[in-house]
Amino acid sequence: MALPLAAMAMRLPVPLLVVSGFTAGAGLAVSMTSWASVVQARIPADRTSRTTSYSTLGQLIPAPWGMCWSGRSSPCSGSERPLPPGLL
């Protein structure tokens, strides 16, 4: 999902932002489908629930921390003004 963020950072026109978002979404769909297939094929049935819960937890925990610290670290990166949700 870094592609749309990079496109916004480069201030590309809206049509290119749409294309970058579509490309990132398609890549994410393929990645998630592959991951689900591998988990079902390789993890024993009695451990699938715990494995997927730890996997989901590992994917979700970094997002709020990244949002929190991006606002606080924006002056270090040269940003003029962070978005309001990043200031929390």
LODOLO-28619 format. One record per residue (C-alpha): residue in three letters; x, y, z. Coordinates in steps of 0.05 Angstrom, whole numbers, padded with zeros to 5 digits, always signed. Layout:
% residues N
<pt type="ALA" u="X" v="Y" w="Z"/>
...
***
This chain:
% residues 88
<pt type="MET" u="+00000" v="+00000" w="+00000"/>
<pt type="ALA" u="+00061" v="+00045" w="-00004"/>
<pt type="LEU" u="+00050" v="+00060" w="-00078"/>
<pt type="PRO" u="-00010" v="+00108" w="-00068"/>
<pt type="LEU" u="+00026" v="+00142" w="-00011"/>
<pt type="ALA" u="+00088" v="+00153" w="-00053"/>
<pt type="ALA" u="+00045" v="+00179" w="-00110"/>
<pt type="MET" u="+00012" v="+00229" w="-00062"/>
<pt type="ALA" u="+00080" v="+00250" w="-00035"/>
<pt type="MET" u="+00104" v="+00264" w="-00106"/>
<pt type="ARG" u="+00040" v="+00305" w="-00118"/>
<pt type="LEU" u="+00021" v="+00266" w="-00180"/>
<pt type="PRO" u="-00044" v="+00282" w="-00216"/>
<pt type="VAL" u="-00108" v="+00249" w="-00194"/>
<pt type="PRO" u="-00112" v="+00198" w="-00251"/>
<pt type="LEU" u="-00043" v="+00171" w="-00232"/>
<pt type="LEU" u="-00065" v="+00168" w="-00160"/>
<pt type="VAL" u="-00125" v="+00126" w="-00181"/>
<pt type="VAL" u="-00080" v="+00079" w="-00222"/>
<pt type="SER" u="-00031" v="+00072" w="-00164"/>
<pt type="GLY" u="-00087" v="+00057" w="-00116"/>
<pt type="PHE" u="-00116" v="+00005" w="-00163"/>
<pt type="THR" u="-00048" v="-00028" w="-00173"/>
<pt type="ALA" u="-00035" v="-00030" w="-00098"/>
<pt type="GLY" u="-00104" v="-00059" w="-00084"/>
<pt type="ALA" u="-00095" v="-00113" w="-00137"/>
<pt type="GLY" u="-00027" v="-00132" w="-00109"/>
<pt type="LEU" u="-00057" v="-00135" w="-00039"/>
<pt type="ALA" u="-00113" v="-00180" w="-00062"/>
<pt type="VAL" u="-00065" v="-00228" w="-00095"/>
<pt type="SER" u="-00020" v="-00227" w="-00033"/>
<pt type="MET" u="-00077" v="-00240" w="+00016"/>
<pt type="THR" u="-00105" v="-00297" w="-00027"/>
<pt type="SER" u="-00037" v="-00329" w="-00031"/>
<pt type="TRP" u="-00027" v="-00323" w="+00044"/>
<pt type="ALA" u="-00094" v="-00354" w="+00060"/>
<pt type="SER" u="-00080" v="-00412" w="+00012"/>
<pt type="VAL" u="-00012" v="-00425" w="+00043"/>
<pt type="VAL" u="-00040" v="-00423" w="+00114"/>
<pt type="GLN" u="-00095" v="-00472" w="+00097"/>
<pt type="ALA" u="-00046" v="-00519" w="+00061"/>
<pt type="ARG" u="+00012" v="-00517" w="+00111"/>
<pt type="ILE" u="-00018" v="-00506" w="+00180"/>
<pt type="PRO" u="-00052" v="-00565" w="+00215"/>
<pt type="ALA" u="-00127" v="-00556" w="+00224"/>
<pt type="ASP" u="-00123" v="-00554" w="+00300"/>
<pt type="ARG" u="-00074" v="-00495" w="+00297"/>
<pt type="THR" u="-00104" v="-00454" w="+00241"/>
<pt type="SER" u="-00145" v="-00409" w="+00287"/>
<pt type="ARG" u="-00087" v="-00389" w="+00331"/>
<pt type="THR" u="-00041" v="-00379" w="+00272"/>
<pt type="THR" u="-00089" v="-00334" w="+00235"/>
<pt type="SER" u="-00104" v="-00294" w="+00299"/>
<pt type="TYR" u="-00030" v="-00281" w="+00312"/>
<pt type="SER" u="-00020" v="-00264" w="+00238"/>
<pt type="THR" u="-00077" v="-00214" w="+00240"/>
<pt type="LEU" u="-00053" v="-00184" w="+00305"/>
<pt type="GLY" u="+00017" v="-00175" w="+00275"/>
<pt type="GLN" u="-00014" v="-00139" w="+00215"/>
<pt type="LEU" u="-00059" v="-00093" w="+00255"/>
<pt type="ILE" u="-00015" v="-00072" w="+00314"/>
<pt type="PRO" u="+00036" v="-00030" w="+00274"/>
<pt type="ALA" u="-00017" v="+00013" w="+00238"/>
<pt type="PRO" u="-00038" v="+00056" w="+00298"/>
<pt type="TRP" u="+00033" v="+00063" w="+00322"/>
<pt type="GLY" u="+00056" v="+00086" w="+00253"/>
<pt type="MET" u="-00001" v="+00137" w="+00250"/>
<pt type="CYS" u="+00016" v="+00163" w="+00318"/>
<pt type="TRP" u="+00090" v="+00171" w="+00306"/>
<pt type="SER" u="+00083" v="+00198" w="+00236"/>
<pt type="GLY" u="+00052" v="+00262" w="+00262"/>
<pt type="ARG" u="+00104" v="+00271" w="+00316"/>
<pt type="SER" u="+00163" v="+00257" w="+00271"/>
<pt type="SER" u="+00139" v="+00300" w="+00212"/>
<pt type="PRO" u="+00183" v="+00360" w="+00230"/>
<pt type="CYS" u="+00244" v="+00314" w="+00227"/>
<pt type="SER" u="+00226" v="+00292" w="+00157"/>
<pt type="GLY" u="+00217" v="+00363" w="+00131"/>
<pt type="SER" u="+00141" v="+00362" w="+00127"/>
<pt type="GLU" u="+00111" v="+00431" w="+00132"/>
<pt type="ARG" u="+00049" v="+00410" w="+00169"/>
<pt type="PRO" u="+00023" v="+00340" w="+00188"/>
<pt type="LEU" u="-00049" v="+00320" w="+00178"/>
<pt type="PRO" u="-00092" v="+00331" w="+00240"/>
<pt type="PRO" u="-00102" v="+00256" w="+00257"/>
<pt type="GLY" u="-00027" v="+00249" w="+00260"/>
<pt type="LEU" u="-00022" v="+00300" w="+00316"/>
<pt type="LEU" u="-00055" v="+00255" w="+00369"/>
***
